[in-house]
Amino acid sequence: MSQDYIEYKQLSAKLPTAAIIFVAIIILGFVFMKHPNYEYRLSIEETLEEVIKLEDAMGPDQIVSIYLNNDSLYRFIDLRTPFEFAKDHIEGAINIPDNNLLAEEYKEILNQDDRINILYHEDHIKACGPWMILMQLGYKNNKVLKGGFVYFKAHLVDEFSPLSGKYKNEQALFDYAEVIKVTKGIQLSGSATNDTETKTVTPVVKKKAKAEEEEGGC
């Protein structure tokens, strides 16, 4: 009897046992596998609906009363770095850097029923991402400060003019559709070609109603 045949028979005899052990390891792996600490509660569609509602975005007109009256129902959460927080921050705010948002030590602050957290960053766009994560995880009572810390400091601390500035920083500076309509594709700068007279057109700045200026969100 050849050596190869003997080795084949020995391997065949071992296969059932090896297969059983392999399956057992897989089953035990699923049983003892560490489940993720966080699971999304909202789908992408549900999250989009919440973003469109803009119910969790708080404008300067709302913040003024809360800040000046030191309303204990609300609490400011500073999402910037500890260095930025140390330089300056809203009085009474808690510093929870956005890169450490889901640390276990902050869970009781960000997911509770006692107070309403107002999240802020340099501007409100940077606070929208953390807010969306908390919302998708099912965390309650978290809102976003429109305009962020920059607007807050400039118009509520340094100079009291909460509604005079522009905090809707995603708004386009010019009405580009109107510019194209007026110019009809005419070159705006540089030398004209084919002896065509060069025309200079001033961009048309969007005129917004006051109510529109006070809107904004993620």
Secondary structure, DSSP 8 states (H G I E B T S, - for coil): --HHHHHHHHHHHHHHHHHHHHHHHHHHHHHH----S----S-HHHHHHHHHHTTTEE-HHHHHHHHHTT-TTEEEEE-S-HHHHHH---TT-EE--GGGTT-GGGHHHHS-SS-EEEEE-SSHHHHHHHHHHHHHTT--SEEEETTHHHHHIIIIIIS--TTTS---TTS-SB-HHHHHHHHTT---SS--STT---------B----HHHHT----
